[in-house]
Amino acid sequence: MSDTTIIAILLLTAIMHATWNAALKTGADRVLDMAAMRMSGIVFAVIVIPLAPMPAPEAWPFLIASAVAHMFYYACLISSYQRGDLSQVYPIARGSAPLLVALAAYLTINETPTPIGLAGVIVISIGIIVAGTGAFRENLHAIGFALLTGLSIASYSLLGGIGVRESGTVLGYAAWLELLSCAPFIAFALVRRRHFVVPYVSSKVASRNLVLGFGSVLSYLIVLWAMTLLPIATVTATRETSAIFAALAGTILMKEPFAGRRIIAAGFVTIGITLLVLG
């Protein structure tokens, strides 16, 4: 399969990713919403683990560390959406991750950016600055959690990429990762929101989020598969084109303010990510 085809598939996962994030942002109870989405990961794990090979022993340190990074990501993402708009938080979180992954990949596995790739990094940085203009004065907490979300994305992306390459099995690695990252968060949600679980489970929102969760699982499964074929930074950067879809959803569907600024910021991020891919 050609690199172009893989990148095209990754762009589809970007749309899927922006979709479930938009649903999470608009939800009334984001902790239970996230738990419902992550329940799909448990279902996937229960079905796949008995059928797929076990990841190789060399992969387990990366797998466990990636699961921890995912749980940190869930917490930071929920916190950022509680404090900021989708079109503000999402481009910053997703836009900062490729910068961190590119740097970490260079330092750890010697993935060196080309001049075009470096140009992409600079353009993405400009997009982040545009997205944060005004927000750094108006909503420091939202920006802070968005940047922490970006750090967690970079962490689980790098760890996941290295781990799945060591594992020898994309399906087995993905299934164990879903189990290790989803089960603790769901347990936390059931305790934290225990008085609201029963009415939530019987609602249509829970069913919708479960379905969206399967899209999330499929999306990351594709990402892990792509990381066995392409550089980790390239895969991460391509997936983060979801920033433009989220910005459009936030400004057009949710009527969030500063539409022009945030769409322009998402455009910068997407152009920068494209340069990273070309590089």
Beta strands, then each sheet from edge to edge (+ up, - down):
end
